[in-house]
Amino acid sequence: VLLTRWKNNGYITPSNHRSLLYSEGSLPRAYGLPKVHKPECPFRLIVSSVDSPLYQLALFLHKTMIKSFPTAHSFLENSFELIKKLENVQLDINYKLISLDVISLFTNIPIDLAIESVSNRWEYIEGNTDLPKSEFLLAVTMVLNSTFFTFNNIVYRQLYGTPMGSPLSPIIADIVMQDIENRALNSINF
């Protein structure tokens, strides 16, 4: 219904409609990858949504957002870039450098916070889509709330957070973390 409405209103081409309208496929499948760098080698749950009904829509939304957003001022490609940036920095002896790690990032992002982060960036998105804001946010909400997957032939539903394995989840995690970082930094007096 959503995609047909988009096509009928001219938001997407008939060709895009065909590529996004995917009724075949299967539910995302879960498997575990060992975290060999951690004590006791716990497993990281991976949910592969490739070939699932909403995969193409999630990919479409991801591609639209990734080309829309400017790079965050605090973004680092890798640890080598961090070292390069710190080479000529002189820190006071009393300063401390800290690094933060979010445990289970995707599964700890509230959907309402994710939607708020996307909505607050509409000024960047709107130039890269013909969809109105309400339709774009509806599609993002639909993908983020579609959290069913299978494991050992049993169907489960992830109850909280963004769907693991969705192409949309990484960009959502990035922008939510940017918002949290900005709020935290704005609350500190330097």
C-alpha positions in Angstrom: 0.0 0.0 0.0 2.8 2.4 1.0 4.8 1.8 -2.2 1.8 1.9 -4.4 0.8 5.2 -2.9 4.3 6.6 -3.6 4.1 5.4 -7.2 0.5 6.8 -7.7 1.5 10.2 -6.3 4.7 10.4 -8.4 7.1 10.2 -5.5 8.9 7.2 -7.1 9.1 5.9 -10.6 7.4 2.7 -11.7 10.9 1.2 -12.0 11.7 2.1 -8.4 8.3 0.8 -7.3 9.1 -2.6 -8.9 12.5 -2.8 -7.3 11.2 -1.8 -3.8 8.1 -4.0 -4.0 9.5 -7.3 -2.9 7.0 -9.8 -1.7 9.2 -12.9 -2.0 12.1 -13.7 0.2 12.1 -14.8 3.8 12.3 -13.5 7.3 15.7 -12.3 8.4 17.9 -15.1 9.9 20.0 -14.9 13.1 23.3 -16.4 13.7 26.2 -15.8 16.1 29.8 -14.6 15.6 32.3 -15.0 18.3 33.8 -11.8 19.8 37.4 -13.2 19.8 38.8 -10.0 21.3 36.6 -10.2 24.4 37.1 -12.4 27.5 35.2 -15.7 27.5 34.6 -15.1 23.7 30.9 -14.1 23.9 28.8 -14.3 20.7 27.5 -11.2 18.8 24.1 -11.9 17.5 23.9 -11.1 13.8 20.6 -10.9 11.9 20.9 -11.1 8.1 18.0 -9.3 6.4 19.3 -9.8 2.9 16.5 -11.2 0.8 13.9 -10.2 3.3 10.7 -8.4 2.2 11.8 -4.9 3.6 15.5 -5.2 2.7 15.2 -3.1 -0.5 13.1 -0.4 1.2 15.6 -0.2 4.0 18.5 0.0 1.5 16.6 2.8 -0.4 16.1 4.8 2.8 19.8 4.2 3.8 21.1 5.4 0.4 18.9 8.5 0.6 20.2 9.4 4.0 23.8 8.5 3.5 24.1 10.9 0.5 22.1 13.6 2.4 24.0 14.0 5.7 27.2 16.0 6.1 30.0 14.2 7.8 30.0 14.9 11.5 32.9 17.1 12.7 33.9 14.5 15.2 33.9 11.6 12.7 37.1 9.6 12.4 37.6 6.9 9.8 39.9 4.7 11.9 42.5 4.8 14.7 45.2 5.9 12.2 43.3 9.1 11.6 43.0 9.7 15.3 46.8 9.3 15.8 47.4 11.7 12.9 45.1 14.3 14.4 46.7 14.0 17.8 50.3 14.2 16.6 50.7 17.9 17.1 48.2 18.4 19.9 49.6 19.6 23.2 47.5 18.7 26.2 47.6 20.0 29.7 49.1 17.5 32.1 45.8 17.4 33.9 43.7 16.6 30.8 42.6 13.1 30.1 41.6 11.5 26.8 38.7 9.2 27.0 37.1 6.7 24.7 33.6 5.6 25.0 32.1 2.3 23.7 28.4 1.6 23.4 27.4 -1.9 24.3 25.0 -3.5 21.8 24.4 -0.1 20.1 21.7 -1.1 17.6 19.5 -2.9 20.1 19.7 0.0 22.6 18.5 2.8 20.3 14.9 3.8 21.1 12.8 4.0 17.9 11.3 7.3 18.9 14.8 8.8 19.4 15.8 7.4 15.9 12.7 8.9 14.3 13.4 12.3 16.0 17.0 12.2 14.7 15.9 11.6 11.2 13.1 14.2 11.4 15.6 16.8 12.7 17.7 16.3 9.6 14.9 16.7 7.1 16.5 19.8 5.7 19.4 17.6 4.4 17.2 14.7 3.2 14.5 16.6 1.3 16.9 17.6 -1.5 17.5 14.0 -2.3 14.0 12.6 -2.4 10.6 13.4 -3.9 8.9 11.9 -0.8 7.2 14.3 1.6 8.6 14.2 5.1 5.6 12.4 6.5 5.9 9.6 4.0 9.7 9.3 4.5 9.3 9.1 8.3 6.5 6.6 7.9 8.8 4.3 5.9 11.6 4.7 8.4 9.2 3.9 11.2 7.9 0.8 9.4 11.4 -0.6 8.7 12.6 0.2 12.3 9.6 -1.6 13.8 9.9 -4.7 11.6 12.1 -6.7 13.9 11.0 -10.3 13.3 13.7 -12.9 12.6 14.2 -16.7 12.7 16.7 -18.7 14.7 16.7 -22.5 14.6 13.4 -22.4 12.7 11.6 -20.4 15.5 10.3 -16.9 14.8 11.3 -14.2 17.3 10.7 -10.5 17.5 13.3 -8.1 18.8 11.4 -6.0 21.3 13.7 -3.0 21.6 16.1 -1.0 19.4 16.7 -0.8 15.7 16.6 -4.1 13.7 19.9 -5.9 13.7 21.0 -6.6 10.1 18.9 -3.9 8.5 20.8 -1.6 6.1 19.1 1.3 7.8 20.4 0.6 11.3 24.0 1.8 10.9 23.1 5.3 9.6 20.4 5.5 12.3 23.0 4.6 15.0 25.4 7.2 13.6 22.9 10.1 13.7 21.5 9.2 17.1 25.0 9.0 18.5 25.8 12.4 16.9 22.8 13.9 18.6 23.7 12.3 22.0 27.3 13.6 21.6 26.1 17.1 20.7 23.8 17.2 23.7 26.5 16.0 26.1 29.1 18.5 24.7 26.6 21.4 24.9 26.0 20.6 28.5 29.6 20.9 29.5 31.3 24.2 30.4 34.8 24.4 28.8 
